[in-house]
Amino acid sequence: MFAIKDIRGNVYAVQDGMQRPSKQCRNLLTKLTKGVKIMIVRIHETDFKGRPRKFTGDYYQGKSAINIVERVMLNPFTSGMKPMEYMRSILNRIGQEKFLLPEDDEEKAAEIFLQRMVDLGYAMYYRDTGRYNEEGYYVPGTPIEEGKV
């Protein structure tokens, strides 16, 4: 078992030959990330008319808004896009083409983008618990109520 820290400071615990990390490996990951503030966002799935479906979708975590946007982009259809290009395309698809994002600061643009997605019901912020389940997935806390972010 060993821990890997990437360029952005994200820490990953890896165990040789195992697809599912052991309890010792999960404990190491929890210890290494203790005290690190993690932002958690759940991006909701949409119905056939493009309306968000609450309490569905995947959780994304990161130390910053741009880190979360980059993780959301990790799929074959958007992996070649730049974050600003991706955020603009999503806003265009949901009818928010006139919504302005700062062009000179990607981090600030990502924060505004995620907040807009939350305001429109396409996403929800969650509290950081610092816990992982048996499969090694992060266990998010309770949703953060509107207006309390």
Wavefront OBJ file of the C-alpha trace (Angstrom):
o trace
v 0.000 0.000 0.000
v 1.188 3.479 -0.791
v -0.179 7.010 -1.141
v 0.121 9.192 -4.205
v -0.148 12.968 -4.189
v -0.838 14.613 -7.564
v 0.237 18.051 -8.767
v -2.904 19.721 -7.403
v -2.311 18.257 -3.943
v -4.974 15.518 -4.195
v -4.003 12.421 -2.229
v -4.853 8.901 -3.397
v -4.269 5.657 -1.513
v -3.407 2.682 -3.704
v -3.021 -0.967 -2.805
v -1.216 -3.366 -5.131
v -3.296 -6.099 -6.766
v -6.622 -5.055 -5.253
v -9.508 -3.413 -7.017
v -11.220 -2.601 -3.722
v -9.036 -0.777 -1.183
v -8.601 -2.380 2.224
v -9.728 -0.796 5.484
v -6.095 0.117 6.213
v -5.862 1.840 2.831
v -9.121 3.782 3.410
v -7.933 4.814 6.881
v -4.685 6.125 5.394
v -6.601 8.155 2.830
v -8.873 9.584 5.541
v -5.843 10.472 7.704
v -3.963 12.106 4.819
v -6.926 14.253 3.832
v -7.947 15.182 7.400
v -8.253 18.923 7.792
v -8.313 19.447 4.024
v -11.480 21.265 3.030
v -13.156 19.376 0.211
v -15.936 20.774 -1.925
v -18.625 18.233 -2.869
v -21.178 18.788 -5.613
v -23.818 16.420 -6.913
v -24.663 17.038 -10.579
v -28.247 15.921 -11.181
v -29.425 13.855 -14.124
v -32.024 15.434 -16.402
v -35.252 14.129 -17.880
v -35.974 14.016 -21.626
v -37.026 17.680 -21.574
v -33.745 18.767 -19.955
v -35.202 19.443 -16.503
v -33.076 18.395 -13.498
v -34.187 15.379 -11.441
v -33.420 16.042 -7.762
v -31.489 13.459 -5.716
v -30.085 11.747 -8.821
v -26.671 11.963 -10.445
v -23.044 11.626 -9.519
v -21.026 13.236 -6.716
v -17.880 15.141 -7.579
v -15.346 16.259 -5.005
v -12.352 18.519 -5.171
v -10.420 21.180 -3.334
v -11.719 23.918 -5.617
v -14.504 24.650 -8.069
v -12.214 24.333 -11.099
v -11.050 20.939 -9.802
v -14.678 19.769 -9.761
v -15.376 21.132 -13.248
v -12.293 19.289 -14.564
v -13.543 16.037 -12.991
v -17.013 16.457 -14.481
v -15.345 16.878 -17.878
v -13.649 13.452 -17.656
v -15.696 11.643 -20.279
v -15.032 10.841 -23.936
v -17.314 13.617 -25.199
v -15.797 16.546 -23.304
v -12.254 15.494 -22.380
v -10.717 17.540 -25.220
v -12.438 20.781 -24.200
v -10.959 23.540 -22.065
v -12.849 24.266 -18.802
v -14.157 27.662 -19.990
v -15.350 26.136 -23.254
v -17.063 23.308 -21.350
v -18.824 25.612 -18.865
v -20.025 27.863 -21.685
v -21.390 24.856 -23.657
v -23.317 23.575 -20.628
v -24.821 26.994 -19.970
v -25.826 27.241 -23.642
v -27.527 23.829 -23.514
v -29.674 24.792 -20.529
v -30.765 28.124 -21.988
v -28.298 30.327 -20.092
v -26.276 31.569 -23.081
v -26.540 35.196 -21.887
v -25.165 34.370 -18.409
v -21.704 35.935 -18.084
v -18.609 34.188 -16.727
v -15.302 35.994 -16.098
v -13.029 35.106 -19.023
v -9.737 35.926 -17.273
v -10.099 33.807 -14.098
v -11.007 30.109 -14.540
v -11.331 29.459 -10.790
v -13.758 32.345 -10.268
v -15.661 31.324 -13.423
v -15.953 27.751 -12.108
v -17.290 28.998 -8.761
v -19.899 31.150 -10.508
v -20.754 28.305 -12.904
v -21.325 25.782 -10.088
v -23.363 28.302 -8.099
v -25.514 28.978 -11.188
v -26.045 25.222 -11.640
v -27.129 24.991 -7.974
v -29.424 28.022 -8.298
v -31.133 26.477 -11.333
v -31.520 23.077 -9.633
v -29.000 21.165 -11.780
v -26.620 20.583 -8.866
v -26.464 20.570 -5.071
v -23.645 21.216 -2.592
v -22.966 18.609 0.117
v -21.135 18.751 3.430
v -17.664 17.214 3.775
v -17.665 14.162 6.075
v -14.107 12.920 5.553
v -15.391 9.309 5.462
v -15.071 6.525 2.869
v -17.218 3.385 2.489
v -16.023 -0.209 2.088
v -15.610 0.200 -1.679
v -13.352 3.209 -1.150
v -15.891 5.775 -2.340
v -16.269 9.055 -0.515
v -19.364 9.281 1.725
v -20.937 12.718 1.318
v -22.739 14.411 4.164
v -26.122 16.042 4.150
v -27.105 18.508 1.437
v -26.378 22.144 2.226
v -29.615 24.097 2.362
v -30.249 26.940 -0.066
v -28.728 30.245 0.961
v -26.307 28.653 3.473
v -23.315 28.069 1.161
l 1 2 3 4 5 6 7 8 9 10 11 12 13 14 15 16 17 18 19 20 21 22 23 24 25 26 27 28 29 30 31 32 33 34 35 36 37 38 39 40 41 42 43 44 45 46 47 48 49 50 51 52 53 54 55 56 57 58 59 60 61 62 63 64 65 66 67 68 69 70 71 72 73 74 75 76 77 78 79 80 81 82 83 84 85 86 87 88 89 90 91 92 93 94 95 96 97 98 99 100 101 102 103 104 105 106 107 108 109 110 111 112 113 114 115 116 117 118 119 120 121 122 123 124 125 126 127 128 129 130 131 132 133 134 135 136 137 138 139 140 141 142 143 144 145 146 147 148 149
